Structure formats: structure tokens, C-alpha cells
């Protein structure tokens, strides 16, 4: 059956129009408030300086990294079953990273100052400086890799070298992002040498959720519109991989929570007991956004169903976004350098302007995605994948 991408028709045009309108409206609202109020438009303070915009950037950046790592499975490690989603993976990684960078740029205050301050000051001892460098390299490699695949160079020597370079850039970018938090000994909730591993794991979980949702969206949430190799992937290796990654994510959260709850350091213990587990939103994100999806993907008869996969992707979206929010804010709710004697938990609630930046980033993602589906062939795969699938089908028919 020939595949049908509904994003190339009226549905895609409608999504493009709606997302563009939401993008312009949310951007206009944020700019108006930031122009008139400055950083006071945020509810962040000197005691809780990083709020929801930082959590949004973290979520988007890691989701992009996760998609880049998934794309490396066939391009670097030879897992050819994942060829049907590689091109969409790379484009989504680019779109999500650009959207996250837009949110971060507006959070920083003067957007244009960073264009000359960062390269001219060369603060090479700062992890934040290297975050900018590595994610810029990651972005360039994504564009280069997509250009190679769009030109049909799936297995050329240069394409493989670009794929390896992109894989290394993703590891450096997301690992360095983890170290921005993990090296802060004055913030005990964040201080953890294993944080890069946790970021890699949850990045892949976020990336899989995005890949599953947007792949189904492109095909009208129906496998009948998909190519045979893509259907086979969604019925076999991909949901198993998704379930395994969710299991690892759940295990890592459980270990951090148990260690934190039993820690004799109040700057860690209080965050878990009095902030995270005391929040119904965090509880819901944990049980409904991570544990329930993992349970659904454990059942063989359920994880292969399209409806289950779409539901799991949406639940993981919400669960991991909340996890990023509580991770960022949770590291700051104990007063800096006062946690052993000042027991009050600081409060923070995102302002309307901060919510508008999150909406703006999401709308930008959907706008770029709709444009990509309409203008580019994101379902393309190498001829060898189609030939292999045809050979498998012929063998099965003879049997």
C-alpha cells in the first residue's frame, strides 16, 4: 500500500496556519511584556533565578539530543531497522533544538548582546560557554547530515563520517548540559556525577515520544497510510526499545528518590519530601507520565497497538516536561548556602509571560514540523531498506 502523508494536504495546511497564529500571538505577548517590564515579567527571583523558561529549554534541548541519538542507531551502529525514521528524526531534532534556543534567547534578556559577548569573551572555563559551542556544532551537524540524506547519500563514506561527527556532538552537548547542573556542589539536589547518564536516558525517552507522536501525526494516526518498513518498525523493535528506555528512566528516578529521601543532607532530603512528593503535579507526572506508560509497554499485546503508542507518547510528553520543571526548580527551593539551618522551602509559580514562552516554543516546533512535512520528504529511506523489505515479503509469501 502506498504511504500517504496527510501533512501535505489540507490537514497539514490547517496545522501550519494554527501553529503559526499561536506562535505569533505568544511571541507578541512575551515581547510586549519583556519590553515593558523586563525580567520582572518573570516570577524568577534572585533566590530562584531559573524558572520555567529554563526548564522548557532543557526539555527541548534534551528531546533534540534524544532524536539525534536515535538517528545514530542505523547511521552509526548499523541497526538498519530504524532507517524508516532516520530522516524525520534528524529534522525533528533540528526543529526542536531551534525552538528551545528561541525560548532560551528570550529568557536571557538582551537577545542580541549574546551574539558578540559570548564569542568575544571566550569564557572557556564556563560550562555554559561550552554548552553554546557544543549545541551550535550539534545544530550544524544536523543540517549537514540532513543535507546528505536529502541528496540520497545514505551509505557514502562522507555521510558515515558526518553521522559519527553528529553522534559525538550530541553526546558532548547533552553531557555538558548535564554538567552545568551536576557540577554545582552548592546545589546538593543537582550535584551528581551520574547526571549525564540520566540526561542521555531521559533524552532518548523524550526523543522516542516525539518521534512516535509526529510519525503518527504525519500519517493521520493510521498505520494504513505508512510504508511496510515503517509499520514493521512500529510493530516490532521501536516499542520494545521505548519500553526499555522508560524502564531505565523509572529506575534512575527511583534510585535518585530513595537516595534523596534517606539522605542526611536536608538540602536533598527536604526537596524530595517537602517539595517533590508533596506536589500532586509531580506525583501525577511520575505515576501517569512515566510509570503507566512503562506498564503499558510491558504488555506485548498492547505495546504494538497504535492507540497505545500514541497515548504513551502523549503521557511521556507531559511526564518528562514536569520532571524537567521540578528538576530545575527543585534544585533552588532550598535557600543557597542556608539549607542546613533555614528550613523554609522557597516558592515559585510561572508567570503568564513564562507560560507564553513555553507556548511559543511549542508552536514554533509545530510550525517548523508542518513546513518540513510539506516541503521535504521526511519519510524517505535508502533503497536498500525497501529492497530488503520486498525480499522478506517474497520469502514469506513462498513459505
HELIX and SHEET records of a PDB file:
HELIX    1   1 UNK A    6  UNK A    8  5                                   3    
HELIX    2   2 UNK A   10  UNK A   37  1                                  28    
HELIX    3   3 UNK A   38  UNK A   41  5                                   4    
HELIX    4   4 UNK A   52  UNK A   75  1                                  24    
HELIX    5   5 UNK A   80  UNK A   82  5                                   3    
HELIX    6   6 UNK A   83  UNK A  107  1                                  25    
HELIX    7   7 UNK A  113  UNK A  121  1                                   9    
HELIX    8   8 UNK A  127  UNK A  150  1                                  24    
HELIX    9   9 UNK A  157  UNK A  182  1                                  26    
HELIX   10  10 UNK A  195  UNK A  218  1                                  24    
HELIX   11  11 UNK A  223  UNK A  225  5                                   3    
HELIX   12  12 UNK A  228  UNK A  235  1                                   8    
HELIX   13  13 UNK A  237  UNK A  261  1                                  25    
HELIX   14  14 UNK A  266  UNK A  270  1                                   5    
HELIX   15  15 UNK A  271  UNK A  276  3                                   6    
HELIX   16  16 UNK A  280  UNK A  286  1                                   7    
HELIX   17  17 UNK A  287  UNK A  291  3                                   5    
HELIX   18  18 UNK A  292  UNK A  298  1                                   7    
HELIX   19  19 UNK A  300  UNK A  303  1                                   4    
HELIX   20  20 UNK A  306  UNK A  330  1                                  25    
HELIX   21  21 UNK A  352  UNK A  375  1                                  24    
HELIX   22  22 UNK A  383  UNK A  398  1                                  16    
END                                                                             
